[in-house]
């Protein structure tokens, strides 16, 4: 079983009503957990570039991209952490992970034709 945990801060949510901020933080932490599951199933696409002038690194940039479909995830917990953060944990059965990877490889093969 894969597990993933996501976090979100309440006070930075874009709403003036505190109760609505809490609900938005819960939703954001759940999406962060889904992102983490997606990274575990499909990996990350990384783009990096460095600029060197006079043998000194003058610029270093990294970009990460995660893309995929997750289904069958089970909500394990939604927990407040401290006064200003929510933590959401999801789990994904290994059989579902295998199905997702097979589906993904089929799509990759179809694109190559």
C-alpha positions, -999 to +999 in steps of 0.1 A: +000+000+000+013+035-009+005+063+015+009+100+009+004+130+032-004+165+021-003+198+041-019+232+038-018+263+060-051+278+071-042+315+074-029+318+038-062+306+023-079+333+002-110+340+022-119+364+051-141+339+070-120+317+092-144+287+089-141+289+051-103+292+053-103+260+073-124+242+047-102+255+019-071+243+038-086+208+042-092+207+004-057+220-004-041+194+019-061+167+002-050+179-032-014+180-020-017+144-008-031+134-043-001+152-058+022+131-036+005+099-046+008+109-083+046+114-078+049+080-063+030+062-091+043+081-121+074+099-110+083+136-117+094+152-149+122+176-141+136+204-162+168+220-150+192+245-164+224+261-152+243+291-165+280+293-159+301+324-166+338+325-158+336+291-142+310+304-117+274+293-116+253+325-122+219+309-126+204+276-115+167+268-122+146+237-116+111+230-126+091+199-117+060+186-133+037+158-121+009+144-143-013+114-140-046+099-130-053+085-096-084+065-087-093+043-058-074+063-032-087+059+003-089+088+028-070+077+059-072+109+079-077+146+080-059+161+111-052+196+124-015+201+130-009+229+154-032+259+152-027+268+115-022+236+094-042+206+082-027+173+072-045+148+050-033+112+045-044+090+016-036+054+008-036+035-025-037-003-028-008-019-047-032-036-071-046-002-081-010+012-085-002-017-108-034-010-128-026+027-131+010+019-143-003-006-169-028+020-181-001+046-183+023+024-203-005+016-227-010+053-233+027+059-238+029+031-263-001+044-282+014+079-285+046+064-300+027+048-329 
